[in-house]
């Protein structure tokens, strides 16, 4: 049972860290003069559970704030991610 809590927590931390690093790498590549990447990978990371880190890192780094799609859908996905994480932690008790 404790193993499932640890596994879920490690997954959440890993996905959010990946999302933060991805935004930082994308911002650095744009600053270096390379063309901007699309939003597909950002949305994939958000759907996997990294919406909170994506939204916070976009605001903290002041990067792509003019993108309407990102600024509207990422907070909605973040709320959905939190709800799914809550259900996952609560659902672990069902295995007992």
N, CA, C and O of each residue as an XYZ file, in Angstrom:
384
protein
N       0.808     -1.178      0.000
C       0.000      0.000      0.000
C       0.864      1.260      0.000
O       0.614      2.192     -0.765
N       1.872      1.284      0.853
C       2.779      2.430      0.900
C       3.521      2.550     -0.431
O       3.831      3.653     -0.880
N       3.799      1.418     -1.049
C       4.481      1.426     -2.329
C       3.659      2.172     -3.386
O       4.222      2.902     -4.203
N       2.327      1.994     -3.377
C       1.478      2.690     -4.342
C       1.484      4.202     -4.115
O       1.486      4.978     -5.071
N       1.488      4.617     -2.846
C       1.588      6.051     -2.543
C       2.909      6.622     -3.046
O       2.943      7.698     -3.644
N       3.983      5.900     -2.801
C       5.305      6.357     -3.241
C       5.373      6.407     -4.763
O       5.898      7.364     -5.332
N       4.850      5.391     -5.413
C       4.871      5.335     -6.874
C       4.069      6.481     -7.486
O       4.524      7.110     -8.441
N       2.892      6.756     -6.951
C       2.076      7.852     -7.466
C       2.734      9.196     -7.208
O       2.701     10.070     -8.074
N       3.323      9.379     -6.052
C       3.992     10.635     -5.725
C       5.202     10.861     -6.625
O       5.422     11.977     -7.095
N       5.979      9.827     -6.867
C       7.141      9.946     -7.751
C       6.694     10.282     -9.176
O       7.341     11.080     -9.854
N       5.602      9.684     -9.630
C       5.082      9.989    -10.966
C       4.685     11.458    -11.073
O       5.037     12.129    -12.043
N       3.955     11.957    -10.080
C       3.502     13.347    -10.103
C       4.692     14.298    -10.106
O       4.716     15.261    -10.872
N       5.667     14.037     -9.266
C       6.852     14.903     -9.196
C       7.641     14.834    -10.503
O       8.113     15.861    -10.991
N       7.790     13.640    -11.072
C       8.566     13.487    -12.303
C       7.897     14.199    -13.478
O       8.576     14.875    -14.251
N       6.599     14.061    -13.624
C       5.900     14.702    -14.738
C       5.954     16.213    -14.593
O       6.162     16.919    -15.580
N       5.770     16.718    -13.383
C       5.820     18.169    -13.183
C       7.232     18.707    -13.389
O       7.390     19.808    -13.915
N       8.258     17.965    -12.992
C       9.637     18.393    -13.241
C       9.934     18.398    -14.737
O      10.571     19.324    -15.239
N       9.479     17.371    -15.448
C       9.670     17.320    -16.893
C       8.988     18.504    -17.567
O       9.553     19.110    -18.478
N       7.787     18.833    -17.129
C       7.055     19.952    -17.722
C       7.791     21.265    -17.489
O       7.893     22.089    -18.398
N       8.299     21.462    -16.291
C       9.051     22.687    -15.998
C      10.317     22.761    -16.850
O      10.620     23.815    -17.410
N      11.061     21.656    -16.957
C      12.286     21.636    -17.764
C      11.974     21.849    -19.242
O      12.747     22.488    -19.957
N      10.848     21.317    -19.697
C      10.483     21.472    -21.099
C      10.205     22.934    -21.429
O      10.642     23.420    -22.472
N       9.490     23.639    -20.567
C       9.226     25.063    -20.799
C      10.530     25.849    -20.779
O      10.734     26.738    -21.606
N      11.411     25.525    -19.841
C      12.696     26.228    -19.753
C      13.536     25.980    -21.003
O      14.141     26.910    -21.536
N      13.580     24.739    -21.472
C      14.344     24.430    -22.678
C      13.746     25.105    -23.903
O      14.482     25.578    -24.769
N      12.435     25.156    -23.986
C      11.786     25.808    -25.116
C      12.053     27.313    -25.106
O      12.308     27.906    -26.154
N      11.996     27.925    -23.935
C      12.270     29.359    -23.828
C      13.726     29.658    -24.184
O      14.008     30.639    -24.871
N      14.649     28.817    -23.720
C      16.063     29.029    -24.029
C      16.347     28.873    -25.516
O      17.169     29.604    -26.067
N      15.675     27.925    -26.177
C      15.905     27.747    -27.612
C      15.352     28.929    -28.407
O      15.939     29.326    -29.413
N      14.231     29.490    -27.964
C      13.683     30.671    -28.643
C      14.596     31.869    -28.419
O      14.795     32.672    -29.331
N      15.150     32.000    -27.223
C      16.091     33.090    -26.942
C      17.359     32.961    -27.775
O      17.996     33.965    -28.090
N      17.732     31.733    -28.135
C      18.925     31.513    -28.944
C      18.674     31.772    -30.425
O      19.613     31.759    -31.220
N      17.423     32.005    -30.804
C      17.124     32.331    -32.191
C      16.543     31.198    -32.999
O      16.302     31.362    -34.195
N      16.311     30.061    -32.392
C      15.710     28.938    -33.106
C      14.204     29.155    -33.213
O      13.628     29.883    -32.405
N      13.561     28.536    -34.195
C      12.105     28.722    -34.322
C      11.365     28.090    -33.145
O      11.814     27.096    -32.574
N      10.238     28.676    -32.797
C       9.452     28.193    -31.659
C       8.803     26.851    -31.989
O       8.327     26.629    -33.103
N       8.796     25.975    -31.011
C       8.145     24.679    -31.175
C       6.641     24.850    -30.990
O       6.184     25.868    -30.470
N       5.890     23.865    -31.411
C       4.441     23.928    -31.292
C       3.970     23.656    -29.870
O       4.764     23.403    -28.965
N       2.667     23.715    -29.706
C       2.080     23.516    -28.389
C       1.728     22.056    -28.115
O       1.269     21.738    -27.018
N       1.924     21.186    -29.056
C       1.526     19.790    -28.893
C       2.201     19.100    -27.723
O       1.542     18.418    -26.937
N       3.504     19.270    -27.603
C       4.221     18.639    -26.500
C       3.846     19.264    -25.161
O       3.823     18.582    -24.137
N       3.553     20.552    -25.172
C       3.113     21.202    -23.944
C       1.786     20.612    -23.476
O       1.615     20.325    -22.291
N       0.852     20.432    -24.397
C      -0.438     19.864    -24.014
C      -0.317     18.405    -23.609
O      -1.040     17.951    -22.723
N       0.576     17.670    -24.236
C       0.793     16.279    -23.840
C       1.332     16.191    -22.422
O       0.879     15.360    -21.635
N       2.288     17.036    -22.092
C       2.819     17.059    -20.725
C       1.747     17.496    -19.737
O       1.708     17.003    -18.610
N       0.879     18.414    -20.145
C      -0.192     18.880    -19.269
C      -1.217     17.787    -19.019
O      -1.679     17.613    -17.892
N      -1.573     17.055    -20.059
C      -2.551     15.983    -19.906
C      -1.990     14.856    -19.049
O      -2.730     14.216    -18.302
N      -0.694     14.611    -19.153
C      -0.072     13.558    -18.343
C      -0.007     13.915    -16.868
O       0.270     13.044    -16.044
N      -0.253     15.165    -16.510
C      -0.265     15.545    -15.106
C       0.613     16.728    -14.780
O       0.766     17.069    -13.607
N       1.188     17.359    -15.766
C       2.100     18.453    -15.500
C       1.525     19.830    -15.761
O       2.277     20.781    -15.976
N       0.214     19.955    -15.745
C      -0.411     21.232    -16.056
C      -0.078     22.298    -15.027
O       0.070     23.470    -15.372
N       0.039     21.906    -13.780
C       0.340     22.874    -12.728
C       1.726     23.465    -12.946
O       1.901     24.683    -12.906
N       2.700     22.609    -13.174
C       4.070     23.089    -13.386
C       4.178     23.891    -14.675
O       4.907     24.882    -14.721
N       3.469     23.487    -15.717
C       3.496     24.239    -16.966
C       2.950     25.642    -16.768
O       3.569     26.618    -17.190
N       1.806     25.743    -16.133
C       1.189     27.055    -15.961
C       2.042     27.955    -15.077
O       2.239     29.128    -15.392
N       2.544     27.418    -13.984
C       3.370     28.215    -13.071
C       4.676     28.627    -13.741
O       5.123     29.762    -13.579
N       5.288     27.720    -14.486
C       6.557     28.062    -15.133
C       6.354     29.074    -16.267
O       7.213     29.929    -16.484
N       5.239     28.990    -16.987
C       4.963     29.989    -18.013
C       4.800     31.371    -17.388
O       5.269     32.366    -17.940
N       4.139     31.430    -16.245
C       3.968     32.720    -15.577
C       5.276     33.207    -14.965
O       5.595     34.392    -15.058
N       6.033     32.314    -14.344
C       7.278     32.714    -13.681
C       8.339     33.163    -14.685
O       9.083     34.108    -14.425
N       8.408     32.491    -15.821
C       9.403     32.834    -16.829
C       8.911     33.912    -17.801
O       9.669     34.379    -18.652
N       7.638     34.304    -17.669
C       7.014     35.303    -18.545
C       7.206     34.922    -20.015
O       7.646     35.725    -20.838
N       6.864     33.686    -20.306
C       7.057     33.130    -21.638
C       5.704     32.687    -22.192
O       4.970     31.961    -21.521
N       5.374     33.106    -23.382
C       4.162     32.741    -24.114
C       2.886     33.108    -23.370
O       1.903     32.368    -23.411
N       2.903     34.234    -22.701
C       1.718     34.686    -21.985
C       0.635     35.191    -22.935
O      -0.528     35.303    -22.548
N       1.008     35.490    -24.159
C       0.036     35.985    -25.130
C      -0.742     34.858    -25.807
O      -1.679     35.121    -26.561
N      -0.365     33.613    -25.547
C      -1.066     32.482    -26.155
C      -2.389     32.253    -25.419
O      -2.402     31.814    -24.269
N      -3.475     32.550    -26.081
C      -4.796     32.437    -25.475
C      -5.113     31.002    -25.084
O      -5.671     30.751    -24.015
N      -4.755     30.063    -25.949
C      -5.069     28.662    -25.690
C      -4.355     28.174    -24.435
O      -4.958     27.494    -23.604
N      -3.087     28.513    -24.292
C      -2.344     28.079    -23.118
C      -2.861     28.728    -21.842
O      -2.969     28.061    -20.813
N      -3.175     29.992    -21.890
C      -3.588     30.711    -20.679
C      -5.014     30.374    -20.259
O      -5.390     30.646    -19.118
N      -5.820     29.791    -21.145
C      -7.183     29.409    -20.778
C      -7.256     27.935    -20.418
O      -7.864     27.579    -19.409
N      -6.652     27.075    -21.217
C      -6.815     25.645    -21.004
C      -5.880     25.059    -19.948
O      -6.229     24.057    -19.324
N      -4.723     25.642    -19.732
C      -3.828     25.098    -18.708
C      -4.401     25.199    -17.302
O      -4.273     24.232    -16.551
N      -5.028     26.306    -16.890
C      -5.652     26.292    -15.558
C      -6.786     25.278    -15.440
O      -6.972     24.669    -14.387
N      -7.544     25.098    -16.527
C      -8.608     24.083    -16.485
C      -8.014     22.687    -16.380
O      -8.519     21.852    -15.630
N      -6.948     22.428    -17.124
C      -6.281     21.134    -17.028
C      -5.637     20.942    -15.664
O      -5.586     19.818    -15.166
N      -5.145     22.010    -15.049
C      -4.549     21.912    -13.717
C      -5.593     21.493    -12.687
O      -5.320     20.655    -11.829
N      -6.773     22.069    -12.771
C      -7.853     21.669    -11.857
C      -8.245     20.224    -12.099
O      -8.485     19.473    -11.154
N      -8.309     19.833    -13.362
C      -8.620     18.444    -13.694
C      -7.527     17.505    -13.187
O      -7.837     16.426    -12.682
N      -6.255     17.891    -13.309
C      -5.153     17.077    -12.794
C      -5.242     16.907    -11.285
O      -5.048     15.808    -10.765
N      -5.536     17.996    -10.583
C      -5.660     17.910     -9.124
C      -6.796     16.969     -8.745
O      -6.657     16.168     -7.821
N      -7.914     17.061     -9.450
C      -9.038     16.167     -9.180
C      -8.657     14.705     -9.441
O      -9.012     13.822     -8.661
N      -7.939     14.454    -10.531
C      -7.513     13.076    -10.837
C      -6.517     12.554     -9.802
O      -6.576     11.385     -9.421
N      -5.602     13.413     -9.344
C      -4.660     12.996     -8.312
C      -5.393     12.691     -7.005
O      -5.056     11.737     -6.305
N      -6.395     13.508     -6.685
C      -7.199     13.255     -5.489
C      -7.899     11.905     -5.598
O      -7.885     11.118     -4.651
N      -8.505     11.637     -6.741
C      -9.170     10.350     -6.931
C      -8.184      9.196     -6.880
O      -8.507      8.127     -6.362
N      -6.996      9.399     -7.405
C      -5.999      8.338     -7.395
C      -5.545      8.033     -5.969
O      -5.431      6.868     -5.590
N      -5.288      9.072     -5.181
C      -4.882      8.838     -3.792
C      -6.017      8.222     -2.986
O      -5.786      7.348     -2.151
N      -7.229      8.671     -3.230
C      -8.372      8.101     -2.532
C      -8.655      6.683     -3.011
O      -9.093      5.838     -2.231
N      -8.409      6.424     -4.274
C      -8.684      5.109     -4.845
C      -7.720      4.036     -4.406
O      -8.018      2.849     -4.537
N      -6.565      4.424     -3.885
C      -5.605      3.435     -3.404
C      -6.214      2.644     -2.244
O      -5.903      1.467     -2.059
N      -7.083      3.294     -1.464
C      -7.731      2.607     -0.349
C      -8.658      1.491     -0.828
O      -8.975      0.582     -0.061
N      -9.094      1.549     -2.080
C      -9.984      0.509     -2.610
C      -9.264     -0.823     -2.782
O      -9.911     -1.867     -2.868
N      -7.931     -0.800     -2.834
C      -7.182     -2.031     -3.026
C      -7.033     -2.823     -1.737
O      -6.579     -3.967     -1.774
N      -7.400     -2.249     -0.604
C      -7.229     -2.953      0.671
C      -8.179     -4.080      0.829
O      -8.157     -4.767      1.850
